[in-house]
Amino acid sequence: MSKSRVRRRATAFGTAGALVTATLITGAVTAPTASAAPASGQPSAQGWDHEARGAVIAAARAARAGIDWQDCPADWNLPKPIQCGSVTVPLDYAKPFGKQIKIAVDRIGNTGTKSERQGALLYNPGGPGGSGLRFPARVTGKSAVWAKTAEAYDFVGFDPRGVGKSAPISCVDPQEFVKAPKMDPVPGSEADKLAQRKLAREYADGCFERSGEMLPHMTTPNTARDLDVVRAALGEKKLNFLGVSYGTYLGAVYGTLFPGHVRRMVVDSVVNPSREKIWYQANLDQDVAFEQRWKDWQDWVAKNDAAFHLGDTRAEVQEQWLKLRAAAAKEPLGGVVGPAELISFFQSAPYYDSAWVPTADIFGKYVAGDTQALVDAAAPDLSDTAGNASSENGNAVYTAVECADAQWPTDWRTWDADNTVLHRDHPFMTWANAWMNLPCATWPVKQRTPVDVKTGKGLPPVLIVQSERDAATPYGGAVELHKRFKGSRLITERDAGSHGVTGLVNPCVNDRVDTYLLTGKVDAKDVTCAPHATPKP
């Protein structure tokens, strides 16, 4: 994951679109049967562990309570007829009758007839730290890609624990968080590294000071348990789920802990679920993939030199980037845009094809003499207090979940050696990503052992969608999950790299996602699709 500390981590391991479905589901939900027993080393020798038992208790309680749907609060900025509510979950599943927190949820009903309805489709856009509450707006906004699925499903969004409207956490004052310019991520000396290490330690300490009660419980398995409680509160016997980016890891963990509760699951742009990858190695892998996709974008910019005037070879475009970076390092543009802010802005191009044209446009304007367009695009807006609070919260959740999910190296020499070597050939993102994650080296609460993602009894076929050249979630993650989830099908978008495939227009992908969500059917074997259309200047 990556992106400098200003404004990124709601999409650490991504944001984008994708979905899930099957027959009419109505009525109350009883407490899960033994099929809910975790399949990942969670059960103790005597039976279920305390957290698994707590999840059953919380789900049964939520099934009885249901959700009190109301018009959404005005400040949630969600158009009618979307409705909002909340679901109560334990902060600590090992203590299901202890402190409770509320998970914010919203929904819009299926657009088809009552007989066409197949239940609720729940969505997570990524992060960790992304809000799913905009998901029902795909219906109000008349998204053509999702029109068929919307006929069959209620679209249900939620804020995961710690995010937005769900007991939000914080690590630093939001206005301080977005202040710029930050330190240049690429260290020029040992003193620079020491300064960055100090910032990372202070950030970890700030998380504990501001959100210490939540931190031990900010894990992907707990968010998966929350997801099962939301399922029960909705009156759904089984879960239909669409997860993008980090949402794929949430889906993988849910499918492992609750295999018999899955009805349909689409995972798009897949986090590698291997215990060895979560999360330190996954970030190093991401640096390599970002460099590749950065070069893809530069090649495209060079081919369109008539539009952007940045050079007609990748080397010339890279030279313009290095000149810009050096100028900002010497004197921040507009006093606020230094190398860290440039990386935060420019990384959107390797992330999403939709950013290719606007990023190149602004870059071209800068080279032509218009510095202000780049300052306006890359500098923080201190007047946007709500947006800054959201950015800070997203970063806090990203850090808290990744730090708590797994053991991280605590010896600085490991970080220094790994990132120094990686930076030589992959300079675009490596050091920025390292500092982003370094708070995990001094994390002040217990770090868990990741779930061993695998197939459990009752898990249906899962549909996996992935572009070949994805920067944020490299292709190997989809292959790894495909191996671990028996019966799954992999759709590969060849020669493409936009993060979040299911929200793009590509009939080869879109038609198969619709078919799966509407009928449960997958192809007899894995499928490779041609890429979606390349952006045009």
C-alpha positions in Angstrom: 0.0 0.0 0.0 1.2 3.4 -0.5 0.5 7.0 -1.0 1.9 9.8 1.0 0.4 10.8 4.2 -1.8 13.6 2.8 -5.1 12.3 1.5 -4.5 8.7 0.5 -5.0 5.8 2.6 -8.7 5.4 2.2 -7.5 3.5 -0.9 -4.5 1.9 0.5 -5.4 -1.4 -1.0 -7.8 0.4 -3.1 -11.3 1.5 -4.1 -13.4 0.7 -7.1 -16.5 -1.4 -7.9 -17.8 -5.0 -8.0 -20.8 -7.3 -6.7 -22.8 -10.6 -5.6 -26.3 -12.7 -5.5 -29.1 -15.8 -5.9 -32.8 -16.9 -4.9 -35.3 -15.0 -2.9 -34.1 -14.5 0.6 -36.5 -13.3 3.3 -37.4 -13.8 6.9 -35.5 -13.9 10.1 -32.2 -15.6 10.8 -31.5 -18.1 13.5 -28.2 -18.5 15.2 -25.7 -20.0 12.8 -25.2 -23.7 12.9 -21.8 -25.4 13.2 -21.0 -24.4 9.7 -20.0 -21.0 11.2 -17.2 -22.6 13.1 -14.0 -20.9 11.9 -11.9 -23.0 9.5 -8.6 -21.1 10.0 -7.0 -22.4 13.1 -9.4 -20.3 15.1 -11.1 -23.2 17.0 -9.4 -24.3 20.2 -9.0 -27.9 21.1 -12.1 -27.7 23.2 -14.2 -26.3 20.5 -14.9 -22.8 19.2 -12.7 -20.0 20.6 -14.3 -17.2 22.5 -14.4 -14.8 19.5 -16.2 -17.4 17.3 -18.7 -18.0 20.1 -19.1 -14.2 20.5 -19.8 -13.8 16.8 -22.7 -16.4 17.0 -24.1 -14.6 20.0 -23.9 -11.2 18.3 -25.4 -12.4 15.1 -28.4 -14.0 16.9 -28.9 -10.8 18.8 -28.8 -8.7 15.6 -31.2 -11.1 13.8 -33.8 -10.5 16.6 -33.2 -6.7 16.6 -33.1 -6.1 12.8 -32.3 -2.6 11.5 -34.4 0.5 12.1 -34.3 2.0 8.6 -34.8 5.8 8.4 -34.2 8.6 6.0 -30.4 9.3 6.1 -29.1 12.2 8.1 -28.6 15.3 5.9 -24.9 15.5 6.6 -24.4 12.0 5.2 -25.0 13.5 1.8 -26.8 10.4 0.4 -29.7 11.0 -2.0 -33.2 9.6 -1.4 -34.6 7.0 -1.5 -31.4 5.6 0.1 -32.1 4.7 3.8 -29.7 4.5 6.7 -29.5 2.6 10.0 -27.0 0.9 12.3 -26.1 -2.5 13.6 -24.7 -3.1 17.1 -21.6 -5.3 17.4 -19.3 -6.1 20.2 -16.0 -4.1 20.3 -14.4 -7.4 21.5 -16.0 -10.6 20.2 -14.4 -12.5 23.1 -16.6 -10.4 25.3 -19.9 -10.3 23.4 -21.8 -8.7 26.3 -19.1 -6.1 26.9 -18.7 -2.7 25.2 -20.7 -2.4 22.0 -20.1 -0.1 19.0 -22.5 0.8 16.1 -21.8 -0.1 12.5 -23.4 2.4 10.1 -25.3 0.8 7.1 -27.4 2.1 4.2 -29.4 0.5 1.5 -31.6 0.9 -1.6 -34.1 -1.7 -2.6 -33.8 -3.8 -5.7 -35.2 -2.0 -8.8 -36.9 -5.1 -10.2 -40.1 -6.8 -9.0 -40.5 -8.6 -5.6 -40.2 -12.0 -7.4 -37.0 -10.9 -9.0 -35.4 -10.0 -5.7 -32.5 -12.2 -4.6 -31.6 -10.5 -1.3 -29.0 -8.0 -0.3 -25.6 -7.4 -1.9 -23.0 -6.0 0.6 -20.0 -4.0 -0.6 -16.6 -3.0 0.6 -14.5 -0.7 -1.5 -11.1 -1.3 0.0 -8.6 0.5 2.2 -8.5 -0.7 5.0 -10.3 2.6 5.8 -12.7 3.0 2.8 -16.4 3.8 3.4 -18.9 1.7 1.5 -21.8 4.1 2.1 -21.8 5.4 -1.4 -22.5 2.0 -2.9 -26.4 2.4 -3.1 -25.7 5.6 -5.1 -24.8 3.4 -8.0 -28.5 2.8 -8.3 -29.6 6.4 -7.8 -26.9 7.4 -10.2 -28.2 4.9 -12.8 -24.9 3.1 -13.3 -25.3 1.1 -16.5 -22.7 -1.5 -15.4 -24.7 -2.4 -12.4 -28.3 -2.0 -13.8 -29.0 -5.8 -14.1 -27.6 -6.7 -10.7 -29.6 -3.8 -9.2 -32.8 -5.4 -10.4 -32.2 -8.5 -8.3 -30.4 -7.0 -5.2 -30.8 -4.5 -2.5 -27.5 -2.6 -2.6 -26.2 -2.3 1.0 -23.2 -0.3 2.0 -21.5 0.0 5.4 -18.7 1.8 7.2 -16.4 -0.9 8.7 -15.4 -0.5 12.4 -13.3 2.6 13.0 -14.4 4.2 9.7 -16.5 7.3 9.1 -19.8 6.8 10.9 -18.8 3.5 12.7 -17.0 4.5 15.9 -14.3 6.4 13.9 -10.7 6.3 15.1 -8.1 9.0 14.8 -4.3 9.2 15.2 -3.6 12.9 14.8 -5.4 16.2 14.4 -6.8 16.2 10.9 -5.6 19.7 10.0 -2.1 18.8 11.2 -2.3 15.6 9.2 -2.9 17.3 5.9 -0.4 20.2 6.3 2.2 20.4 3.6 4.9 20.1 2.5 5.9 16.8 4.1 9.5 15.6 4.2 10.8 14.2 0.9 10.2 10.5 1.2 13.5 9.6 -0.5 16.1 10.0 2.2 19.2 11.9 1.3 21.1 11.0 4.5 20.9 8.9 7.7 19.6 12.0 9.5 16.6 12.0 7.1 15.9 8.4 8.0 16.1 9.1 11.7 13.6 12.0 11.2 11.2 9.8 9.4 11.5 7.0 12.0 10.7 9.6 14.7 7.6 10.7 12.8 6.5 7.1 12.4 6.9 6.4 16.1 5.0 9.6 17.0 2.2 8.6 14.7 1.9 5.1 16.3 1.9 6.8 19.8 -0.8 9.3 18.6 -3.0 6.4 17.5 -2.7 4.9 21.0 -3.4 8.2 22.7 -6.4 9.1 20.6 -7.9 5.6 19.9 -6.2 3.2 22.3 -9.4 1.4 23.3 -10.2 0.5 19.7 -6.8 -0.5 18.4 -6.5 -4.1 19.7 -9.8 -4.9 18.0 -9.2 -3.2 14.6 -8.5 -6.4 12.7 -9.8 -7.9 9.5 -11.2 -11.0 11.3 -13.3 -8.6 13.5 -14.5 -6.7 10.5 -15.5 -10.1 9.0 -17.4 -10.9 12.1 -19.1 -7.5 11.9 -20.0 -8.4 8.3 -21.7 -11.6 9.5 -23.6 -9.6 12.2 -24.8 -7.2 9.5 -25.9 -10.1 7.4 -28.0 -11.4 10.3 -29.5 -8.0 11.0 -30.6 -7.8 7.4 -32.5 -11.0 7.8 -30.3 -12.8 5.2 -29.5 -16.4 5.8 -26.4 -16.2 3.5 -24.1 -13.4 2.4 -23.8 -11.9 -1.1 -20.7 -9.8 -1.1 -18.7 -7.7 -3.5 -15.2 -6.7 -2.3 -12.6 -4.6 -4.2 -9.0 -4.2 -3.3 -8.6 -4.7 0.5 -12.3 -5.7 0.3 -11.0 -8.9 -1.3 -9.0 -9.8 1.8 -12.1 -9.1 3.9 -14.0 -11.4 1.7 -11.3 -14.1 1.8 -11.2 -13.9 5.6 -15.0 -14.0 5.8 -15.1 -17.0 3.5 -12.7 -18.8 5.7 -14.4 -18.0 9.0 -17.9 -18.4 7.7 -17.8 -20.7 4.6 -21.3 -22.0 5.0 -22.7 -18.4 5.2 -21.5 -17.4 1.7 -24.1 -17.4 -1.1 -22.3 -15.4 -3.8 -19.0 -13.6 -3.6 -17.2 -11.5 -6.2 -13.6 -10.3 -5.3 -12.0 -7.7 -7.6 -8.3 -6.7 -7.6 -7.1 -9.2 -5.1 -4.8 -8.8 -2.0 -2.5 -11.8 -1.8 -4.0 -13.7 1.2 -0.9 -15.7 2.0 0.2 -15.4 5.7 3.7 -14.6 4.4 2.4 -11.6 2.5 0.1 -10.0 5.0 1.2 -7.2 5.3 4.9 -6.4 5.2 5.8 -8.3 2.1 2.6 -7.3 0.3 3.7 -3.7 0.5 7.1 -4.5 -0.9 5.5 -6.4 -3.8 3.3 -3.3 -4.4 6.3 -1.1 -4.9 7.5 -3.3 -7.8 4.1 -3.4 -9.4 3.7 0.4 -9.1 7.0 0.9 -10.9 5.8 -1.3 -13.8 2.4 0.6 -14.1 4.1 4.0 -13.8 6.1 3.0 -16.8 3.0 1.9 -18.6 1.5 5.3 -18.1 4.7 7.0 -19.3 4.6 4.9 -22.4 1.0 6.1 -23.0 1.9 9.7 -22.4 4.8 9.4 -24.9 2.5 8.0 -27.5 0.2 11.0 -27.0 3.0 13.6 -27.1 0.9 15.7 -29.5 -1.6 16.2 -26.7 0.7 16.6 -23.6 4.1 17.7 -25.0 6.1 15.8 -22.4 8.3 13.8 -24.7 7.7 11.1 -27.3 9.7 8.4 -25.4 9.3 7.0 -21.9 12.8 8.2 -21.1 11.9 11.8 -22.0 8.7 11.7 -19.9 10.7 10.3 -17.0 13.2 13.1 -17.4 10.4 15.6 -17.1 9.3 13.9 -13.9 12.7 14.0 -12.4 13.1 17.7 -13.2 9.7 18.4 -11.6 10.6 16.4 -8.5 14.0 18.1 -8.2 12.5 21.5 -8.5 9.9 20.7 -5.8 12.6 19.3 -3.6 14.6 22.5 -3.9 11.6 24.8 -3.4 8.1 23.4 -2.9 5.7 24.6 -5.5 3.5 27.3 -4.2 5.2 26.8 -0.9 3.3 23.6 -0.3 3.9 21.0 -3.0 7.1 19.0 -2.4 8.1 15.5 -3.5 5.7 13.8 -1.1 2.7 15.8 -2.4 3.8 15.1 -6.0 3.9 11.3 -5.3 0.5 11.5 -3.6 -1.0 13.2 -6.7 0.9 11.3 -9.5 0.3 7.9 -8.0 -3.4 8.1 -9.1 -2.2 7.4 -12.7 -0.7 4.0 -12.0 -3.7 3.3 -9.8 -6.5 4.1 -12.2 -6.8 4.5 -15.9 -9.4 7.2 -15.3 -6.6 9.4 -13.9 -4.3 9.0 -17.0 -5.7 12.0 -18.9 -6.2 14.5 -16.1 -2.8 13.7 -14.5 -1.0 14.1 -17.9 -2.9 17.3 -18.6 -1.8 18.9 -15.4 1.8 17.7 -15.9 1.8 19.1 -19.4 0.5 22.5 -18.2 3.3 22.6 -15.6 6.0 21.9 -18.2 4.4 24.6 -20.4 4.7 27.1 -17.5 1.4 26.8 -15.6 2.5 25.9 -12.1 -0.8 26.8 -10.4 -2.8 23.9 -11.9 -0.4 21.4 -10.3 -0.5 23.3 -7.0 -4.3 23.4 -7.0 -4.4 19.6 -7.7 -1.7 18.4 -5.3 -1.9 20.8 -2.4 -4.1 20.1 0.6 -7.2 22.3 1.1 -7.1 23.4 4.7 -10.6 24.9 4.4 -12.1 21.4 3.7 -12.2 20.3 7.3 -14.7 17.5 6.6 -12.6 16.1 3.8 -9.4 16.4 5.9 -11.1 14.6 8.8 -12.1 11.8 6.4 -8.5 11.5 5.0 -7.0 11.4 8.5 -9.6 8.8 9.6 -8.9 6.6 6.5 -5.2 6.7 7.1 -5.7 5.9 10.8 -7.8 2.8 9.9 -5.4 1.7 7.2 -2.6 1.8 9.7 -4.5 0.3 12.6 -5.8 -2.7 10.7 -2.6 -3.6 8.9 -0.5 -3.1 12.0 -2.9 -5.3 14.1 -3.5 -8.0 11.5 0.0 -9.4 11.5 3.5 -9.4 12.9 5.7 -6.7 11.4 9.6 -6.5 11.6 10.6 -4.5 14.6 14.3 -4.1 13.7 14.9 -1.0 11.6 17.8 -2.7 9.9 15.3 -5.0 8.1 13.2 -2.1 6.8 16.3 -0.2 5.8 17.9 -3.1 3.9 14.8 -4.2 2.1 13.7 -0.7 1.0 17.2 0.4 0.0 17.6 -2.5 -2.3 14.1 -2.1 -3.7 14.4 1.6 -4.3 17.3 1.1 -6.7 15.1 -0.3 -9.5 11.7 0.8 -8.2 12.1 4.4 -7.0 8.7 5.8 -7.7 6.9 4.5 -4.6 9.3 2.5 -2.4 10.4 4.9 0.3 7.0 6.7 0.4 5.4 3.3 1.1 8.0 2.4 3.7 7.3 5.5 5.8 3.6 5.0 5.4 3.8 1.6 7.1 6.7 2.2 9.5 4.4 2.9 12.5 3.7 -0.9 12.5 7.3 -1.4 13.6 6.5 0.3 17.0 2.8 -0.5 17.2 1.7 -0.2 20.8 -0.8 -3.1 20.9 -0.7 -6.8 20.2 -0.2 -7.9 16.6 -2.1 -11.0 15.5 -1.3 -14.0 13.3 -3.1 -13.7 10.0 -6.0 -16.1 9.2 -4.9 -19.1 7.1 -7.3 -18.4 4.2 -8.6 -21.7 2.8 -11.7 -23.5 1.6 -14.2 -24.6 4.3 -17.3 -26.7 4.2 -20.1 -25.1 2.3 -18.1 -22.5 0.4 -19.7 -22.0 -3.0 -17.7 -21.0 -6.1 -16.2 -17.5 -5.7 -15.7 -15.2 -8.7 -12.2 -13.6 -8.9 -11.6 -10.7 -11.2 -8.1 -9.2 -11.8 -6.2 -7.1 -14.3 -2.8 -8.4 -15.2 -0.8 -5.3 -14.5 -2.6 -4.0 -11.4 -0.2 -1.8 -9.3 -2.0 -1.8 -5.9 -2.8 -5.5 -5.8 -0.4 -7.4 -8.0 -1.7 -10.3 -10.1 -0.1 -13.0 -8.0 -2.7 -12.2 -5.3 -5.6 -13.4 -7.5 -3.7 -16.5 -8.4 -3.0 -17.3 -4.7 -6.7 -16.8 -3.7 -7.8 -18.9 -6.7 -5.6 -21.8 -5.4 -6.9 -21.5 -1.9 -10.6 -21.2 -2.7 -11.5 -24.5 -4.4 -14.1 -24.2 -7.2 -13.4 -20.5 -7.6 -13.1 -19.0 -11.2 -10.5 -16.4 -12.2 -11.3 -13.8 -14.9 -8.1 -12.1 -16.0 -8.2 -8.8 -17.9 -5.1 -9.1 -20.1 -2.7 -6.3 -20.8 -4.6 -4.0 -18.5 -3.8 -2.6 -15.0 -6.5 -0.4 -13.7 -7.3 -1.1 -10.1 -10.9 -2.2 -9.8 -12.0 -4.0 -12.9 -15.7 -4.7 -12.3 -16.7 -1.0 -12.4 -15.2 -0.5 -15.8 -17.0 -1.0 -19.2 -15.7 -4.4 -20.5 -18.5 -6.6 -21.6 -16.3 -9.7 -21.3 -16.1 -9.0 -17.6 -19.4 -7.3 -17.0 -21.5 -10.0 -18.5 -19.8 -12.7 -16.5 -20.2 -10.8 -13.2 -23.9 -10.3 -14.0 -24.4 -13.9 -14.9 -22.7 -15.1 -11.7 -24.7 -12.7 -9.5 -28.0 -13.4 -11.2 -27.7 -17.2 -11.6 -24.7 -18.4 -9.6 -23.1 -19.9 -12.7 -19.5 -19.6 -13.5 -17.6 -20.6 -16.7 -16.4 -24.2 -16.9 -12.8 -22.9 -16.8 -10.9 -19.6 -16.1 -11.4 -16.8 -18.6 -9.0 -14.3 -20.1 -10.6 -11.1 -21.4 -9.2 -8.4 -23.8 -8.5 -5.1 -22.0 -11.0 -2.4 -21.6 -10.6 0.7 -23.9 -7.4 2.7 -23.4 -8.0 6.3 -22.3 -8.0 8.9 -25.1 -6.6 12.5 -24.6 
